[in-house]
Every structure is written in C-alpha cells, then in structure tokens.
C-alpha cells in the first residue's frame, strides 16, 4: 500500500469514527419549511458559480472544451442582426436527417410574455425548427459556443438523440412553453427555461413550477432530480441579444 | 416498508461520514445530511419503495456536498436546530483535515468517488449506482484522484518523513 493510499485509509477511518461518535440531529422539518425562498439569482457572482456548474464558462471565456468539440462541425452562420437568427443553415449530413422526430405531435406552447423581442424571436424560431424537426435550422440557431448535453457537445447531439430514440426536441419545445428564469450576468441577462432552474434549492421551487416539470418528468424522475439539491434537469437558455446558448441536463 | 425513523437512525452516521469528507466543516456536513434526509422524508412513500433508499440519500448527500453553490452560500449554514444539542463531536485530526482539504481540490466527481470508496466503503458497483455512471468511470475517477493526490500530498509526505 503506497503512502497516498495509507493516508486516505487513515483519514477515512478517523472520519467514520468521528461520524459514529455524533448523535443524529433531530430532523427540523419546520425550520426548513419556514426558510425564505432564495428566489432568482440576481448578481454576477452567483452567475459565475452557475456558469461553472452548468458549463457556461466555455461560452463566456471562449476556447475551452466545449468549443473544441464544436470543431468537428462546420462553422455556423452568425445570427441575423434582426435579433431573430437565420433559420437557413449549412446543412451537415450528420445532423440533417433523422429517422424519427420526438417533437412530432408536441403541442405548440403559447408565446411567452414579457420577453425582449430578440429573446422571443429566437424562442419562437427554436420552437418552429424543433416542431418541424429541422435540424439544419436548429444548427443555424445555435450560436458559437452553444452547448448541449452532459459536459459539452454541440448541435450534433440532436441528430444522435433523435436517431437513438431518445429525442430531445420534444422536451425542448415543452420546456420553452414553461415559465422562465432570468439570470443576471455582467454581460446582460440570460433567459432560462424552465423557471425551476432559477432556484438554488429544490425545496424552494414553488409547487406550480414543479407541476410544470411533470410535463417532461415522472414523479420518480423528479425525485431523482431533487436529489441533486436543485433543478438539474433539461434546461435551455437564450441571452438578451437572442443568442441561443445552451440546452443541457445534469451538472 | 421500513419506517423513515428507523432508516434515519440506521443510516445517519454513515451518511455523515461521507459528508464529513466532502464538506468544508462539520457543521456544513451535518446540515447537508439533514437536508438530504428531509428531502427523502418528504417523498418517503416513493423513496422507500426504491430498490435502495440508501443509494438515493447517498446521491443526495454527495451532490449537495460538492455543489459549488453550497460552498459559498452562507445561508446553508443557517439551518435552525431543535431538540437537545448533540454531544460535542471530536474534531478531525490535523492530518485527516489536511487530506480532505486536498481532496476538495479535485474535480467534484473525483471527490465523490473518493468519499464513497474510502469513507463509505462502497463497492465499485454501488458507487457507480450512486454516481449514475459506469464501473469503468468510477475506476477512472479513483485512479485520477490518486494520481493527483500523489503530487498534492507530496509536500506533507516529505515534511513528515
């Protein structure tokens, strides 16, 4: 056994003993319920943490793993300057064709209210592209540094998900029909769906926002997600300029 | 179905041990363990039916413990306490505290794997279940953690030898 192994084993044994010597604290349900909800994340420092946790740092700083992975796909065209990104795209054979479409039959959500025009336009364009299963349009909407899935990855994931029968376009449409949170950053606001993401603590999420999540998750799945301590399920974000930034799940 | 009270009493210390390895201090460790059990309590009808309610709570503990949000959220330390105060626990030795301090510098998945393997004494399969990854991924996390710790703990090794 090497030195590191020995030290880890000794530390673990002492830690277990320390825990064994502690008396279980009485569960304090009432105190937990009475605590004020933490609400929206409203300052830049908090955003930095959120960004680190949910993989936005690559987008912010430019040039990390997520962008390197984007190198496998053709350069993406820039969003149109109207605030509504172009929906014609450099079609990549790897992303242009899918055998099934998870968004087939998904009811179009009502247009969210109170959004800046650029954000609303991009949201509508995403819904339109997803419900028509137009992966080329999805690719065009995704800006540079756009991140999907766990630990990075680009728009190529959409085709893979659909073709593997785990399509996420339907979920994308559904969450865009839910309430949204606003994350303040030094560079401006990011609009994130669903709003449950805006709460630091799962137990602070209001019941109506939990109910929204039942559109895409079973009770058992929500139990699993709640174990993360905060909402870590599928979510998508558009910045105030209308740039689609991420569609991810997990942490 | 096992009662929540029985489950809590039987599992608390094992969960706390894992939390002590991952949290910044014992108070935070106790807080996050309580939060994890409260979450389980609120949905105990369902959680108790799972193959392993223990795995569910372990998952809740490690995710809470390594949350970046938690590290800076002072409010997490403001959980009110009721009932008789627990007896004062012995503090961890300086050496043990130093080991966990270095472990905290590892990527969060490596931290979780180290805590579950060494402190929780879980098998690779159990760790994979808790972390939601493959056995191979667990082995990889542990290997990388040990490799990194060789360097991180080296100065201490030299000083104490």
Interface residues (C-beta under 8 A of the other chain):
Chain A: X2 X3 X4 X5 X7 X8 X9 X10 X11 X12 X14 X15 X16 X18 X19 X20 X21 X22 X23 X24 X25 X26 X27 X28 X29 X30 X31 X32 X35 X38 X45 X49 X50 X52 X53 X200 X202 X203 X219 X220 X223 X224 X226 X227 X228 X229 X230 X251
Chain B: X8 X9 X12 X13 X14 X16 X17 X20 X21 X26 X30 X34 X35 X36 X37 X38 X39 X41 X42 X43 X46 X47 X56 X59 X60 X63 X64 X67 X68 X69 X70 X72 X73 X75 X78 X79 X80 X81 X82 X83 X84 X86 X87 X89 X90 X91 X92 X93 X95 X96 X99 X100 X114 X118 X119 X121 X146 X149 X150 X153 X157
